[in-house]
Amino acid sequence: MLEFWPDYSGALLWTADGRPAPLADMPLPKDLTEQAERWVADYDDSKLPWEPTRDEQWLAEGRRLLVELRRVLLEHGFDLQPNEDFWAL
């Protein structure tokens, strides 16, 4: 099981025991890894949905990435779940 949880550290995927799972170590296509790395590098709490400064475009891209990452990782036996319900909308 992996968790989709963007953070300031640049980590996006986390193991069940709370350790970062580097995108480069995952069985992902290079272009998807690069997209996800660019997106998470832009993380800031101010973009989250409960903030008045939320970034709808950034959030939509995160939801798209979650769907794509989940699809690819499932093919390799990984269950990817969001850390917050709003990612799975």
N, C-alpha and C positions, 0 to 999 in steps of 0.2 A: 504494500500500500504506500502510495506517495500522496503528499498534500501540495496543492497549488496555493502558494502563500508568498506573494511578492513582498520584498522587504528592502530596506536601505542597503543591506549588505551585498546586494546584487544577486542574492539567492532567490530562486523562484520555486524550486521543488524541494520538498523536505521529506525525510523518512519518518516513519511512525514514531521513532524515538527522538525526534526533534533535531536531527542533524541535516545540514544542507546536502542535497543530492545534485552535484554540479551537472548542468545541462550537457557539458562536453562528455560526461561519463554515461549518458543515457543513449539508448539506441534510436537516435533521432536523425532525420535528414539534416544536412548542413544548413540549408536555407531556413528551416524551421528553428534550429538552434540559434542562428544569427538573428532572426526576427524576435525571438523570445528574449535574447540577451539585450538587444537594443531597447525593447519595450521595458524590461525590468530595470534597466539602467536609468530610465526616466522616472522611476518611482519617487513619489513624495506623498506624505500623509494628506496633504492639501487636495489631492486628486480623488480621494475616496468619497463614496456617495453621501456620507453623513456630513460632509464639510460644505459650507456655502460656496467654496471655490472648486467644487468637484469638477472633474474633467470628463465629460461624457464621451468624448472621442477616445481618450485613453482607456476608460472603463470598457467601452465596446471592443476595443482591440484586445484587451485582456480576456474578455469573454470568448472572443474568436480564437485566441491562442489556447485557452483552456480546452475548447472543443477539439481543436486540431491535435494538441499534445495528448489529450485523453485517448483519441482515436488511435494514434500511432503507438503510444505506450501500451494500450490494451492488446495490440497485436503481439507484443513481447511479454505479456503476462503481468503487466503493472496495472494496478487499479489507482487511477488518479482522481482525487477528490478535492473540491475547493475548501479552503479554510473558512470562508464566509459564504452564506447563501447567495449574496448578490452576484457572485461570479457565475453561478449556474443559471442565471435568468435566461 
